[in-house]
Amino acid sequence: MPGPRRPARPFFLPAGDGERYCLFHPPQEEKQARGSILYVHPFAEEMNKSRRMAALQAKRFSQLGYGVLQIDLFGCGDSTGDMRDASWETWQQDLDLGASWLRQWMDAPLHVWGLRLGAMLALDFARRQTAEVERFILWQPVISGEAFLSQFLRMKLANAIISGSGAPGPGVRELRETLRAGMPLEVAGYELPPALAGAIDALRLEDIRCGSPVDWFEIVQEPGRPLPPASRRVLDTWTASGIDCRLHLAAGPSFWISQEIGECPELIDKTCSTLSETCP
């Protein structure tokens, strides 16, 4: 009979500018761990909407024999700081901190699992550091930082309309000019710093290439729906450049932006079965 379940362990990981809140899910199998997994959460409110799915997937990974580290990046969740002081470089340093912690505590191959903007950050982090990544697990990765930032800025416009604040405010172009002038913007309760906005704006997924295999999971609203053309273009570009990239479609809701906290069981099941097949 299997032994008692090993519970997830919360802790604060010391960093140069404070602490990072972490939650470690130890591998449940008594034999040697199959691998370690570093989770890279999405941006702003998408992080909160995705907490349940991330927790469910981390638990399933641990049942397969993987140790999973969830780390709140600087200015996010329960970690030190505010988003207004965050930077892309600081977030990369946080991932390096988390990966180093996993290497210290687990003698097992490192996998990196990223959701939405976290998927883009995961790849950009890996190409800038020397530690070998066994495999990337990308959930609904952001394709274009520019398009993602524009979508985020539109939330400010939408909130102004909903609040009935009177005359229409500045459009996305004007909001971008404010950021380029070095002034932060408050969007949906988050203060977006200009440098972070600029770093996100400049990124394109097809330009971020790493040598490790990639499992790309895309949510579709119903079975049989094709992959969006922009995503297909990135996959074709990566494949042509020699990257081992596999696409997996899962039917379900867009849980990272849904009004209510949503789940996508098919995504969890397909992610687990894929990892079991590729890393037996």
ABEGO torsion letter per residue (X at the ends): XBBBBBBBBBBBBBBAAEBBBBBBBBBABABBBAEBBBBBBBBEAAAAAAAAAAAAAAAAAAAAGBBBBBBBBBGBEABBEBAAABBAAAAAAAAAAAAAAAAAABBBBBBBBBBEAAAAAAAAAAAABABBBABBBBBGBBABAAAAAAAAAAAAAAAAAAAGAEBBBBBAAAAAAAAAAGBBBBBGGBBBBAAAAAAAAABBAAABBBABBBBBBBBBABBGBBBBAAAAAAAAAAAAAGBBBBBBBBBEBBAAABABBBBBAAAAAAAAAAAAAABX
